[in-house]
Every structure is written in structure tokens, then in C-alpha cells.
Amino acid sequence: MRGFYIGRFQPYHNGHHQMVEEIADEVDELVLGIGSAGDSHSPRNPFTAGERIMMVTKSVADFDVTTYAVPIEDLDRNSVWVSHVQSMSPTFDVAYSNNPLVIQLFTEAGVEVRQSPMFNRDVLEGTELRDRMIHDKDWRSLVPGPVERVIDEIGGIERLQRVSETDSNGGDATADPS
């Protein structure tokens, strides 16, 4: 059986890792959808799809399940999102998610959805991790070792801190200087 689990993985953290470990006990193969694949270099989405693929792939290498990391770009039309995901992914039998919208969309499309317990959600949450990175607080204990190494290799902390700064006029940092 092949499962599908999607996340933005900004960054991939121990909560994701525990969920993947549980899913791996139920499936033979797992497709890891890298959501919002086209977004990067912003406070909410600092890492590129390729960087997140490295984080995920290196982190799950020791699990006893064949995995495929697939970038999934956003669509602004929820009614066709599942067919978009299916067109970008190997076929799968079951989707795993705790996101209410994702659950609704897969259910409406006739795809079985399974939920897993959330792990230490007050700390193991992307916003909290990115905030800790920006403010030089402990984040390393909340991610698998391979993620820590990828973030160090790409200068991820410096990038996140820079894109989170505001310019001298108080505006958000964007690529449009006007």
C-alpha cells in the first residue's frame, strides 16, 4: 500500500518525523508531498522546494519504507487541488493529514484519509521553529540531525533572519523595492 503525506516542511521537524515514522508502519511506500513548492525566501516559507526535499529525504533515509519526495506547487482553486496533487504524484491509496481543509478536499474526492496524533504541537510547529531561528533561540533540538545540517549548509538561519527584517521605512522585506 502506498500513502501520501503533504506538508510545507518549513522546516521538516520532529513532529513531522514522528508522523512519518507512524505512517511507515502502515504502508509499504510513502509519497511525501512538498507543499507550496514554488514559495521560498520569505518569513513564512524561507526554504526552497529543493532544500526541503534534501531535509526530508535525508531525515527518512533510515526508515524501513520506500519514500518519494514530490514538489507540489500551490493552486488557488481548492476544488481541483486533489486532482492536481494526483497528477504530480505517484498513485496512492490513502492520504494522511490533520489539516481540516486537506481532509475535506481528499474526502470529497473519494480518497481515504487517516489522521495521526499531533506531537508536542505547542512547540513542534513551523511558526514556532522559524521564530526561534530568527531570535537565536534553541531550534536544533526540535529537528532531526539531517535537517540541522542542511539548514547550516545553506545558510538558512541567516537567510530567514534577513528576509524577516523590515526596511528603514518599516515595510516588509520583499523583492519589489518600490
Order of alpha helices (4+ residues) and beta strands (2+ residues): beta-alpha-beta-alpha-beta-alpha-beta-alpha-beta-alpha-alpha-alpha
